[in-house]
């Protein structure tokens, strides 16, 4: 941060709730290096990861159904169903209205698991940035498989640092060819051993694997498994669109009272970062 290496295990952010603290601890325990240009970027990531978990749980409760592209459906008041099974936002419909409707009128929607993940990330972004900017950035929304607006900027890497809010993939290499939709399951990490996958629901890691193993070809002995692919938004990029009204100063303290960085306050005004 600001050109200095800081042990994230020593950082405490005022106002951090239990969910954010859990995520902060997971980031600190990870073998990966997480880089931020400011403490505000870290605070934004914590907020959006919690928003992603909440969006996944809301989708679970929305009554939206699992479907293949051939049987997908949507609320055609706001979306046009394409021949490919995608959802194209209708002209003059605000993106925030279209995304929110999926969670409010879920019984009118059916889609597969990759679309569900993209929808969850859009919902989390909507809850984390300025709404007028969301509508500007994500105008002309199109939901289909892993297609998404470039401003969502999803990044995929290989690792084992499964942090709440991440998307992971349970691979089913010996799936039944008659049901290719079960070749794997995209899932959001909810907690240490809890995942949400659209069409499967909330399951532990072994629970996800057990469900996928029922979708294998007959007499198969090759189990499904959690692979090492992790997908997450570019939080640092998206943080610039956070509403200024939602940016209170971030107070930080360190476990060592002798630290020259003890009790710093960062506040952002416009594009400038002020340190006191």
Buried (B, 14 or more C-beta within 10 A) or exposed (E): BEEEEBEBEBBEBEEBEEBBEBBBEBBEEBEEEBEBBBBBBBBBBBBBBBBBBBBBBBBBEBEBBBBEBEEBBBBEEBBBBBEEBBBBBEEEBBBBEBBBBBBEBBEBBBBBBBBBBBBBBBBBBBBBBBEEBBBEBBEEBBBBBEEBBEBBBBEEEEEEBBBBBBBBBBBBBBBBEEEEBBBBBBBBBBEEEBBBBBBBBBBEBEBBBBBBBEBBEEEBEEBBBBEBBBBBBEBBEBBBBBEEEEBEBBBBBBEEEEEEBEEBEBBBEEEEBEEE
